[in-house]
Amino acid sequence: VVVTIPAVATGNTFKIVNGGDDGAQLISVSPNSVDKIKGPDYAGTDNKDWQNTKATARAGDYIVIQYESADGFIVVEKVGTWAQEA
């Protein structure tokens, strides 16, 4: 499942929740092609998804991203195994 988020805008915050069965869904959070999603230990790269890896995914895993700057979003909260696309 790919969740495409809109271009950055002041005040935007999104919470994406994995509603699939344990180990059944790969969830990708995809920013606009000129935006990035920064996170813990990740500076962010334009047009790179954050993914809830299928093998370790659990129902209820989630990620919360919010507006940081005109460059993109930042991860402010997450539950489960989420990684930035290589």
CORQUI-V932239 format. One record per residue. RES is the residue in one letter. OMEGA is omega as a letter, one per 20 degrees, with the letter a starting at -180 (NA if undefined). NEAR is the number of other ideal C-beta (glycine too) atoms within 8 Angstrom. D_LAST is the distance of its C-alpha to the last C-alpha in Angstrom with 1 decimal. Layout:
res: <RES:RES>
omega: <OMEGA:OMEGA>
near: <NEAR:NEAR>
d_last: <D_LAST:D_LAST>
//
This chain:
res: <V:V:V:T:I:P:A:V:A:T:G:N:T:F:K:I:V:N:G:G:D:D:G:A:Q:L:I:S:V:S:P:N:S:V:D:K:I:K:G:P:D:Y:A:G:T:D:N:K:D:W:Q:N:T:K:A:T:A:R:A:G:D:Y:I:V:I:Q:Y:E:S:A:D:G:F:I:V:V:E:K:V:G:T:W:A:Q:E:A>
omega: <r:r:a:a:a:r:a:r:a:r:a:r:a:r:a:a:r:a:a:r:r:r:a:a:r:r:r:r:a:r:r:a:r:r:r:r:r:r:r:r:r:r:a:r:r:r:r:a:r:a:r:a:a:a:a:a:r:r:a:r:r:r:r:r:r:r:r:a:r:r:r:a:r:r:r:r:r:r:a:a:r:a:r:r:a:NA>
near: <7:6:9:5:11:6:6:12:7:4:5:11:9:10:7:11:7:14:5:9:6:6:8:7:11:9:13:12:14:9:15:9:6:6:13:12:16:11:12:4:3:7:4:13:7:10:10:11:11:15:12:15:10:9:5:8:17:9:8:8:15:12:14:12:14:10:10:8:6:3:8:13:16:11:14:7:7:10:7:12:8:12:7:12:8:2>
d_last: <17.5:15.9:17.4:17.5:18.8:21.2:21.0:21.6:25.2:27.2:27.7:25.1:23.8:22.1:22.1:20.2:21.6:20.8:24.2:23.6:25.0:23.4:20.7:21.2:18.7:14.9:15.0:12.4:13.5:12.9:14.3:16.4:15.0:16.4:15.6:13.0:12.9:13.5:14.0:15.3:13.9:11.3:12.8:10.8:9.6:11.6:10.8:7.5:8.6:9.5:10.2:13.3:12.6:15.6:17.0:17.5:18.2:21.7:23.9:24.1:20.6:19.9:18.1:20.1:18.8:21.4:22.1:21.7:22.5:22.5:18.9:17.6:17.6:17.3:16.9:20.5:20.6:18.8:20.2:18.3:14.9:12.3:8.7:6.3:3.8:0.0>
//
